[in-house]
Each structure stands twice: as C-alpha cells, then as structure tokens.
Amino acid sequence: MRNAVDLPNRHADLFLRLCLQNQGRLSKSKRQMDEYIRLTEAEITG
C-alpha cells in the first residue's frame, strides 16, 4: 500500500483498520472522508 499511495502513517493505519472491519473493503461513506477523498478507485481497490 505504501508504495502505491503516499499517506501519513496515521491515515494509512486508519485505512487498514477500516478495511479490516469491513471484510477487506473501504466503505463508500469512508471513501468520502477528507483523508481518502483524493484517492482514486484504482488506488483504493489496488
């Protein structure tokens, strides 16, 4: 993940926790969070 997307450590850690809580996917509502809104679909599903 860190090779594909440049996120601060705390945002990357939160991203992973959110995905783990949702069967490996980032929910549509979480994709709208300020930390992740700039990520493309390809970066999220990567």
PDBQT receptor file of N, H, CA, C and O in Angstrom, charges set to zero:
ATOM      1  N   MET A   1       0.818  -1.184   0.000  1.00  0.00    +0.000 N 
ATOM      2  CA  MET A   1       0.000   0.000   0.000  1.00  0.00    +0.000 C 
ATOM      3  C   MET A   1       0.866   1.253   0.000  1.00  0.00    +0.000 C 
ATOM      4  O   MET A   1       0.605   2.194  -0.750  1.00  0.00    +0.000 OA
ATOM      5  N   ARG A   2       1.862   1.264   0.813  1.00  0.00    +0.000 N 
ATOM      6  H   ARG A   2       2.074   0.500   1.423  1.00  0.00    +0.000 HD
ATOM      7  CA  ARG A   2       2.702   2.474   0.924  1.00  0.00    +0.000 C 
ATOM      8  C   ARG A   2       3.437   2.784  -0.375  1.00  0.00    +0.000 C 
ATOM      9  O   ARG A   2       3.766   3.941  -0.634  1.00  0.00    +0.000 OA
ATOM     10  N   ASN A   3       3.698   1.771  -1.194  1.00  0.00    +0.000 N 
ATOM     11  H   ASN A   3       3.431   0.831  -0.984  1.00  0.00    +0.000 HD
ATOM     12  CA  ASN A   3       4.349   2.002  -2.479  1.00  0.00    +0.000 C 
ATOM     13  C   ASN A   3       3.392   2.614  -3.491  1.00  0.00    +0.000 C 
ATOM     14  O   ASN A   3       3.827   3.314  -4.405  1.00  0.00    +0.000 OA
ATOM     15  N   ALA A   4       2.103   2.362  -3.341  1.00  0.00    +0.000 N 
ATOM     16  H   ALA A   4       1.750   1.793  -2.598  1.00  0.00    +0.000 HD
ATOM     17  CA  ALA A   4       1.118   2.847  -4.303  1.00  0.00    +0.000 C 
ATOM     18  C   ALA A   4       0.544   4.202  -3.935  1.00  0.00    +0.000 C 
ATOM     19  O   ALA A   4       0.200   4.989  -4.816  1.00  0.00    +0.000 OA
ATOM     20  N   VAL A   5       0.438   4.484  -2.642  1.00  0.00    +0.000 N 
ATOM     21  H   VAL A   5       0.717   3.845  -1.926  1.00  0.00    +0.000 HD
ATOM     22  CA  VAL A   5      -0.223   5.709  -2.180  1.00  0.00    +0.000 C 
ATOM     23  C   VAL A   5       0.616   6.353  -1.088  1.00  0.00    +0.000 C 
ATOM     24  O   VAL A   5       1.118   5.675  -0.191  1.00  0.00    +0.000 OA
ATOM     25  N   ASP A   6       0.761   7.662  -1.173  1.00  0.00    +0.000 N 
ATOM     26  H   ASP A   6       0.354   8.213  -1.901  1.00  0.00    +0.000 HD
ATOM     27  CA  ASP A   6       1.523   8.392  -0.162  1.00  0.00    +0.000 C 
ATOM     28  C   ASP A   6       0.555   8.970   0.867  1.00  0.00    +0.000 C 
ATOM     29  O   ASP A   6      -0.078   9.999   0.631  1.00  0.00    +0.000 OA
ATOM     30  N   LEU A   7       0.450   8.296   2.005  1.00  0.00    +0.000 N 
ATOM     31  H   LEU A   7       0.964   7.460   2.196  1.00  0.00    +0.000 HD
ATOM     32  CA  LEU A   7      -0.403   8.750   3.101  1.00  0.00    +0.000 C 
ATOM     33  C   LEU A   7       0.443   8.844   4.367  1.00  0.00    +0.000 C 
ATOM     34  O   LEU A   7       1.366   8.052   4.560  1.00  0.00    +0.000 OA
ATOM     35  N   PRO A   8       0.133   9.801   5.221  1.00  0.00    +0.000 N 
ATOM     36  CA  PRO A   8       0.810   9.819   6.524  1.00  0.00    +0.000 C 
ATOM     37  C   PRO A   8       0.514   8.514   7.275  1.00  0.00    +0.000 C 
ATOM     38  O   PRO A   8      -0.517   7.882   7.046  1.00  0.00    +0.000 OA
ATOM     39  N   ASN A   9       1.404   8.126   8.150  1.00  0.00    +0.000 N 
ATOM     40  H   ASN A   9       2.242   8.639   8.336  1.00  0.00    +0.000 HD
ATOM     41  CA  ASN A   9       1.261   6.851   8.866  1.00  0.00    +0.000 C 
ATOM     42  C   ASN A   9      -0.098   6.698   9.535  1.00  0.00    +0.000 C 
ATOM     43  O   ASN A   9      -0.713   5.636   9.435  1.00  0.00    +0.000 OA
ATOM     44  N   ARG A  10      -0.575   7.724  10.208  1.00  0.00    +0.000 N 
ATOM     45  H   ARG A  10      -0.075   8.587  10.289  1.00  0.00    +0.000 HD
ATOM     46  CA  ARG A  10      -1.845   7.579  10.934  1.00  0.00    +0.000 C 
ATOM     47  C   ARG A  10      -3.012   7.371   9.974  1.00  0.00    +0.000 C 
ATOM     48  O   ARG A  10      -3.953   6.652  10.310  1.00  0.00    +0.000 OA
ATOM     49  N   HIS A  11      -2.978   7.981   8.789  1.00  0.00    +0.000 N 
ATOM     50  H   HIS A  11      -2.214   8.566   8.516  1.00  0.00    +0.000 HD
ATOM     51  CA  HIS A  11      -4.050   7.786   7.810  1.00  0.00    +0.000 C 
ATOM     52  C   HIS A  11      -3.959   6.397   7.182  1.00  0.00    +0.000 C 
ATOM     53  O   HIS A  11      -4.980   5.757   6.929  1.00  0.00    +0.000 OA
ATOM     54  N   ALA A  12      -2.752   5.940   6.936  1.00  0.00    +0.000 N 
ATOM     55  H   ALA A  12      -1.923   6.460   7.142  1.00  0.00    +0.000 HD
ATOM     56  CA  ALA A  12      -2.567   4.593   6.394  1.00  0.00    +0.000 C 
ATOM     57  C   ALA A  12      -3.035   3.546   7.400  1.00  0.00    +0.000 C 
ATOM     58  O   ALA A  12      -3.700   2.579   7.032  1.00  0.00    +0.000 OA
ATOM     59  N   ASP A  13      -2.690   3.741   8.663  1.00  0.00    +0.000 N 
ATOM     60  H   ASP A  13      -2.149   4.527   8.963  1.00  0.00    +0.000 HD
ATOM     61  CA  ASP A  13      -3.129   2.802   9.702  1.00  0.00    +0.000 C 
ATOM     62  C   ASP A  13      -4.647   2.776   9.825  1.00  0.00    +0.000 C 
ATOM     63  O   ASP A  13      -5.246   1.707   9.947  1.00  0.00    +0.000 OA
ATOM     64  N   LEU A  14      -5.265   3.943   9.793  1.00  0.00    +0.000 N 
ATOM     65  H   LEU A  14      -4.779   4.811   9.694  1.00  0.00    +0.000 HD
ATOM     66  CA  LEU A  14      -6.722   4.019   9.862  1.00  0.00    +0.000 C 
ATOM     67  C   LEU A  14      -7.351   3.345   8.650  1.00  0.00    +0.000 C 
ATOM     68  O   LEU A  14      -8.342   2.626   8.783  1.00  0.00    +0.000 OA
ATOM     69  N   PHE A  15      -6.782   3.572   7.470  1.00  0.00    +0.000 N 
ATOM     70  H   PHE A  15      -5.978   4.156   7.362  1.00  0.00    +0.000 HD
ATOM     71  CA  PHE A  15      -7.270   2.944   6.241  1.00  0.00    +0.000 C 
ATOM     72  C   PHE A  15      -7.299   1.422   6.404  1.00  0.00    +0.000 C 
ATOM     73  O   PHE A  15      -8.300   0.776   6.095  1.00  0.00    +0.000 OA
ATOM     74  N   LEU A  16      -6.210   0.869   6.884  1.00  0.00    +0.000 N 
ATOM     75  H   LEU A  16      -5.397   1.394   7.135  1.00  0.00    +0.000 HD
ATOM     76  CA  LEU A  16      -6.143  -0.580   7.062  1.00  0.00    +0.000 C 
ATOM     77  C   LEU A  16      -7.155  -1.074   8.089  1.00  0.00    +0.000 C 
ATOM     78  O   LEU A  16      -7.809  -2.095   7.871  1.00  0.00    +0.000 OA
ATOM     79  N   ARG A  17      -7.290  -0.370   9.194  1.00  0.00    +0.000 N 
ATOM     80  H   ARG A  17      -6.759   0.459   9.372  1.00  0.00    +0.000 HD
ATOM     81  CA  ARG A  17      -8.275  -0.769  10.221  1.00  0.00    +0.000 C 
ATOM     82  C   ARG A  17      -9.696  -0.715   9.665  1.00  0.00    +0.000 C 
ATOM     83  O   ARG A  17     -10.494  -1.619   9.912  1.00  0.00    +0.000 OA
ATOM     84  N   LEU A  18     -10.013   0.335   8.919  1.00  0.00    +0.000 N 
ATOM     85  H   LEU A  18      -9.365   1.070   8.719  1.00  0.00    +0.000 HD
ATOM     86  CA  LEU A  18     -11.353   0.461   8.345  1.00  0.00    +0.000 C 
ATOM     87  C   LEU A  18     -11.639  -0.669   7.360  1.00  0.00    +0.000 C 
ATOM     88  O   LEU A  18     -12.745  -1.209   7.330  1.00  0.00    +0.000 OA
ATOM     89  N   CYS A  19     -10.644  -1.019   6.562  1.00  0.00    +0.000 N 
ATOM     90  H   CYS A  19      -9.746  -0.580   6.587  1.00  0.00    +0.000 HD
ATOM     91  CA  CYS A  19     -10.817  -2.121   5.610  1.00  0.00    +0.000 C 
ATOM     92  C   CYS A  19     -10.999  -3.448   6.332  1.00  0.00    +0.000 C 
ATOM     93  O   CYS A  19     -11.853  -4.251   5.954  1.00  0.00    +0.000 OA
ATOM     94  N   LEU A  20     -10.207  -3.680   7.358  1.00  0.00    +0.000 N 
ATOM     95  H   LEU A  20      -9.513  -3.028   7.665  1.00  0.00    +0.000 HD
ATOM     96  CA  LEU A  20     -10.320  -4.935   8.098  1.00  0.00    +0.000 C 
ATOM     97  C   LEU A  20     -11.681  -5.076   8.769  1.00  0.00    +0.000 C 
ATOM     98  O   LEU A  20     -12.202  -6.185   8.889  1.00  0.00    +0.000 OA
ATOM     99  N   GLN A  21     -12.251  -3.977   9.199  1.00  0.00    +0.000 N 
ATOM    100  H   GLN A  21     -11.827  -3.076   9.101  1.00  0.00    +0.000 HD
ATOM    101  CA  GLN A  21     -13.559  -4.003   9.847  1.00  0.00    +0.000 C 
ATOM    102  C   GLN A  21     -14.690  -4.242   8.857  1.00  0.00    +0.000 C 
ATOM    103  O   GLN A  21     -15.801  -4.589   9.256  1.00  0.00    +0.000 OA
ATOM    104  N   ASN A  22     -14.414  -4.059   7.564  1.00  0.00    +0.000 N 
ATOM    105  H   ASN A  22     -13.511  -3.778   7.240  1.00  0.00    +0.000 HD
ATOM    106  CA  ASN A  22     -15.461  -4.150   6.545  1.00  0.00    +0.000 C 
ATOM    107  C   ASN A  22     -15.120  -5.219   5.512  1.00  0.00    +0.000 C 
ATOM    108  O   ASN A  22     -15.257  -4.982   4.312  1.00  0.00    +0.000 OA
ATOM    109  N   GLN A  23     -14.687  -6.371   5.953  1.00  0.00    +0.000 N 
ATOM    110  H   GLN A  23     -14.576  -6.564   6.927  1.00  0.00    +0.000 HD
ATOM    111  CA  GLN A  23     -14.373  -7.513   5.093  1.00  0.00    +0.000 C 
ATOM    112  C   GLN A  23     -13.398  -7.161   3.958  1.00  0.00    +0.000 C 
ATOM    113  O   GLN A  23     -13.556  -7.635   2.833  1.00  0.00    +0.000 OA
ATOM    114  N   GLY A  24     -12.400  -6.336   4.256  1.00  0.00    +0.000 N 
ATOM    115  H   GLY A  24     -12.272  -5.951   5.170  1.00  0.00    +0.000 HD
ATOM    116  CA  GLY A  24     -11.349  -6.022   3.295  1.00  0.00    +0.000 C 
ATOM    117  C   GLY A  24     -11.655  -4.902   2.322  1.00  0.00    +0.000 C 
ATOM    118  O   GLY A  24     -10.906  -4.695   1.367  1.00  0.00    +0.000 OA
ATOM    119  N   ARG A  25     -12.732  -4.181   2.541  1.00  0.00    +0.000 N 
ATOM    120  H   ARG A  25     -13.341  -4.349   3.316  1.00  0.00    +0.000 HD
ATOM    121  CA  ARG A  25     -13.108  -3.096   1.634  1.00  0.00    +0.000 C 
ATOM    122  C   ARG A  25     -13.295  -1.798   2.402  1.00  0.00    +0.000 C 
ATOM    123  O   ARG A  25     -13.683  -1.799   3.570  1.00  0.00    +0.000 OA
ATOM    124  N   LEU A  26     -13.013  -0.698   1.729  1.00  0.00    +0.000 N 
ATOM    125  H   LEU A  26     -12.698  -0.697   0.780  1.00  0.00    +0.000 HD
ATOM    126  CA  LEU A  26     -13.272   0.619   2.307  1.00  0.00    +0.000 C 
ATOM    127  C   LEU A  26     -14.676   1.030   1.879  1.00  0.00    +0.000 C 
ATOM    128  O   LEU A  26     -14.957   1.132   0.685  1.00  0.00    +0.000 OA
ATOM    129  N   SER A  27     -15.545   1.265   2.835  1.00  0.00    +0.000 N 
ATOM    130  H   SER A  27     -15.317   1.183   3.805  1.00  0.00    +0.000 HD
ATOM    131  CA  SER A  27     -16.940   1.579   2.525  1.00  0.00    +0.000 C 
ATOM    132  C   SER A  27     -17.056   2.897   1.765  1.00  0.00    +0.000 C 
ATOM    133  O   SER A  27     -16.164   3.744   1.815  1.00  0.00    +0.000 OA
ATOM    134  N   LYS A  28     -18.170   3.047   1.066  1.00  0.00    +0.000 N 
ATOM    135  H   LYS A  28     -18.894   2.359   1.025  1.00  0.00    +0.000 HD
ATOM    136  CA  LYS A  28     -18.400   4.268   0.292  1.00  0.00    +0.000 C 
ATOM    137  C   LYS A  28     -18.419   5.497   1.183  1.00  0.00    +0.000 C 
ATOM    138  O   LYS A  28     -17.925   6.555   0.792  1.00  0.00    +0.000 OA
ATOM    139  N   SER A  29     -18.976   5.371   2.359  1.00  0.00    +0.000 N 
ATOM    140  H   SER A  29     -19.378   4.512   2.677  1.00  0.00    +0.000 HD
ATOM    141  CA  SER A  29     -19.022   6.532   3.262  1.00  0.00    +0.000 C 
ATOM    142  C   SER A  29     -17.624   6.903   3.748  1.00  0.00    +0.000 C 
ATOM    143  O   SER A  29     -17.319   8.087   3.895  1.00  0.00    +0.000 OA
ATOM    144  N   LYS A  30     -16.775   5.914   3.999  1.00  0.00    +0.000 N 
ATOM    145  H   LYS A  30     -17.022   4.953   3.880  1.00  0.00    +0.000 HD
ATOM    146  CA  LYS A  30     -15.403   6.186   4.448  1.00  0.00    +0.000 C 
ATOM    147  C   LYS A  30     -14.553   6.756   3.318  1.00  0.00    +0.000 C 
ATOM    148  O   LYS A  30     -13.601   7.494   3.573  1.00  0.00    +0.000 OA
ATOM    149  N   ARG A  31     -14.882   6.426   2.083  1.00  0.00    +0.000 N 
ATOM    150  H   ARG A  31     -15.655   5.826   1.875  1.00  0.00    +0.000 HD
ATOM    151  CA  ARG A  31     -14.156   6.979   0.938  1.00  0.00    +0.000 C 
ATOM    152  C   ARG A  31     -14.350   8.486   0.827  1.00  0.00    +0.000 C 
ATOM    153  O   ARG A  31     -13.558   9.170   0.178  1.00  0.00    +0.000 OA
ATOM    154  N   GLN A  32     -15.390   9.000   1.450  1.00  0.00    +0.000 N 
ATOM    155  H   GLN A  32     -16.034   8.444   1.977  1.00  0.00    +0.000 HD
ATOM    156  CA  GLN A  32     -15.678  10.432   1.410  1.00  0.00    +0.000 C 
ATOM    157  C   GLN A  32     -14.973  11.202   2.529  1.00  0.00    +0.000 C 
ATOM    158  O   GLN A  32     -15.064  12.428   2.591  1.00  0.00    +0.000 OA
ATOM    159  N   MET A  33     -14.280  10.495   3.402  1.00  0.00    +0.000 N 
ATOM    160  H   MET A  33     -14.206   9.499   3.351  1.00  0.00    +0.000 HD
ATOM    161  CA  MET A  33     -13.539  11.164   4.473  1.00  0.00    +0.000 C 
ATOM    162  C   MET A  33     -12.430  12.013   3.856  1.00  0.00    +0.000 C 
ATOM    163  O   MET A  33     -11.868  11.653   2.821  1.00  0.00    +0.000 OA
ATOM    164  N   ASP A  34     -12.121  13.133   4.488  1.00  0.00    +0.000 N 
ATOM    165  H   ASP A  34     -12.578  13.426   5.328  1.00  0.00    +0.000 HD
ATOM    166  CA  ASP A  34     -11.097  14.051   3.984  1.00  0.00    +0.000 C 
ATOM    167  C   ASP A  34      -9.779  13.344   3.676  1.00  0.00    +0.000 C 
ATOM    168  O   ASP A  34      -9.090  13.700   2.720  1.00  0.00    +0.000 OA
ATOM    169  N   GLU A  35      -9.433  12.352   4.479  1.00  0.00    +0.000 N 
ATOM    170  H   GLU A  35      -9.993  12.063   5.255  1.00  0.00    +0.000 HD
ATOM    171  CA  GLU A  35      -8.157  11.658   4.324  1.00  0.00    +0.000 C 
ATOM    172  C   GLU A  35      -8.093  10.845   3.037  1.00  0.00    +0.000 C 
ATOM    173  O   GLU A  35      -7.007  10.631   2.499  1.00  0.00    +0.000 OA
ATOM    174  N   TYR A  36      -9.239  10.387   2.535  1.00  0.00    +0.000 N 
ATOM    175  H   TYR A  36     -10.122  10.561   2.972  1.00  0.00    +0.000 HD
ATOM    176  CA  TYR A  36      -9.247   9.432   1.428  1.00  0.00    +0.000 C 
ATOM    177  C   TYR A  36      -9.957   9.928   0.172  1.00  0.00    +0.000 C 
ATOM    178  O   TYR A  36      -9.934   9.238  -0.847  1.00  0.00    +0.000 OA
ATOM    179  N   ILE A  37     -10.578  11.084   0.213  1.00  0.00    +0.000 N 
ATOM    180  H   ILE A  37     -10.597  11.645   1.041  1.00  0.00    +0.000 HD
ATOM    181  CA  ILE A  37     -11.353  11.573  -0.930  1.00  0.00    +0.000 C 
ATOM    182  C   ILE A  37     -10.491  11.765  -2.169  1.00  0.00    +0.000 C 
ATOM    183  O   ILE A  37     -10.988  11.651  -3.289  1.00  0.00    +0.000 OA
ATOM    184  N   ARG A  38      -9.214  12.054  -1.986  1.00  0.00    +0.000 N 
ATOM    185  H   ARG A  38      -8.810  12.147  -1.076  1.00  0.00    +0.000 HD
ATOM    186  CA  ARG A  38      -8.338  12.290  -3.137  1.00  0.00    +0.000 C 
ATOM    187  C   ARG A  38      -7.810  11.000  -3.761  1.00  0.00    +0.000 C 
ATOM    188  O   ARG A  38      -7.177  11.041  -4.816  1.00  0.00    +0.000 OA
ATOM    189  N   LEU A  39      -8.059   9.862  -3.125  1.00  0.00    +0.000 N 
ATOM    190  H   LEU A  39      -8.573   9.829  -2.267  1.00  0.00    +0.000 HD
ATOM    191  CA  LEU A  39      -7.615   8.580  -3.679  1.00  0.00    +0.000 C 
ATOM    192  C   LEU A  39      -8.508   8.164  -4.830  1.00  0.00    +0.000 C 
ATOM    193  O   LEU A  39      -9.723   8.359  -4.783  1.00  0.00    +0.000 OA
ATOM    194  N   THR A  40      -7.910   7.593  -5.861  1.00  0.00    +0.000 N 
ATOM    195  H   THR A  40      -6.924   7.435  -5.899  1.00  0.00    +0.000 HD
ATOM    196  CA  THR A  40      -8.691   7.091  -6.993  1.00  0.00    +0.000 C 
ATOM    197  C   THR A  40      -9.254   5.710  -6.649  1.00  0.00    +0.000 C 
ATOM    198  O   THR A  40      -8.819   5.067  -5.693  1.00  0.00    +0.000 OA
ATOM    199  N   GLU A  41     -10.206   5.278  -7.430  1.00  0.00    +0.000 N 
ATOM    200  H   GLU A  41     -10.559   5.799  -8.206  1.00  0.00    +0.000 HD
ATOM    201  CA  GLU A  41     -10.792   3.953  -7.249  1.00  0.00    +0.000 C 
ATOM    202  C   GLU A  41      -9.711   2.882  -7.386  1.00  0.00    +0.000 C 
ATOM    203  O   GLU A  41      -9.694   1.913  -6.626  1.00  0.00    +0.000 OA
ATOM    204  N   ALA A  42      -8.816   3.055  -8.349  1.00  0.00    +0.000 N 
ATOM    205  H   ALA A  42      -8.831   3.842  -8.966  1.00  0.00    +0.000 HD
ATOM    206  CA  ALA A  42      -7.729   2.091  -8.566  1.00  0.00    +0.000 C 
ATOM    207  C   ALA A  42      -6.803   2.025  -7.362  1.00  0.00    +0.000 C 
ATOM    208  O   ALA A  42      -6.326   0.945  -7.013  1.00  0.00    +0.000 OA
ATOM    209  N   GLU A  43      -6.542   3.149  -6.728  1.00  0.00    +0.000 N 
ATOM    210  H   GLU A  43      -6.929   4.026  -7.013  1.00  0.00    +0.000 HD
ATOM    211  CA  GLU A  43      -5.681   3.161  -5.550  1.00  0.00    +0.000 C 
ATOM    212  C   GLU A  43      -6.360   2.475  -4.368  1.00  0.00    +0.000 C 
ATOM    213  O   GLU A  43      -5.707   1.800  -3.572  1.00  0.00    +0.000 OA
ATOM    214  N   ILE A  44      -7.649   2.650  -4.262  1.00  0.00    +0.000 N 
ATOM    215  H   ILE A  44      -8.180   3.199  -4.908  1.00  0.00    +0.000 HD
ATOM    216  CA  ILE A  44      -8.387   2.042  -3.149  1.00  0.00    +0.000 C 
ATOM    217  C   ILE A  44      -8.511   0.534  -3.339  1.00  0.00    +0.000 C 
ATOM    218  O   ILE A  44      -8.315  -0.225  -2.390  1.00  0.00    +0.000 OA
ATOM    219  N   THR A  45      -8.828   0.098  -4.532  1.00  0.00    +0.000 N 
ATOM    220  H   THR A  45      -8.988   0.714  -5.304  1.00  0.00    +0.000 HD
ATOM    221  CA  THR A  45      -9.049  -1.332  -4.764  1.00  0.00    +0.000 C 
ATOM    222  C   THR A  45      -7.778  -2.074  -5.102  1.00  0.00    +0.000 C 
ATOM    223  O   THR A  45      -7.734  -3.302  -5.020  1.00  0.00    +0.000 OA
ATOM    224  N   GLY A  46      -6.739  -1.346  -5.484  1.00  0.00    +0.000 N 
ATOM    225  H   GLY A  46      -6.774  -0.349  -5.551  1.00  0.00    +0.000 HD
ATOM    226  CA  GLY A  46      -5.423  -1.771  -5.855  1.00  0.00    +0.000 C 
ATOM    227  C   GLY A  46      -5.018  -3.118  -5.735  1.00  0.00    +0.000 C 
ATOM    228  O   GLY A  46      -3.879  -3.452  -6.063  1.00  0.00    +0.000 OA
TER     229      GLY A  46
